[in-house]
Amino acid sequence: MKKKFSFLFGPAFLLVIILLMFDDYRQYAIFPVLLFWIALFSWDAIEKKKKAKEQS
């Protein structure tokens, strides 16, 4: 989970910072955060399913 977190956090953080710098796009800064958490937990769930399938 640590590897996935660091892999997804960097681009999401940079995108949030870039969006916050532009006045017209500040309201959209929440979307990278939401996509980050959705991608992180989806990726984790898919890997857990694959592991469970391989072990059975």
Rosetta blueprint (number, residue, H / E / L):
1 M L
2 K H
3 K H
4 K H
5 F H
6 S H
7 F H
8 L H
9 F H
10 G H
11 P H
12 A H
13 F H
14 L H
15 L H
16 V H
17 I H
18 I H
19 L H
20 L H
21 M H
22 F L
23 D H
24 D H
25 Y H
26 R H
27 Q H
28 Y H
29 A L
30 I H
31 F H
32 P H
33 V H
34 L H
35 L H
36 F H
37 W H
38 I H
39 A H
40 L H
41 F H
42 S H
43 W H
44 D H
45 A H
46 I H
47 E H
48 K H
49 K H
50 K H
51 K H
52 A H
53 K H
54 E H
55 Q H
56 S L
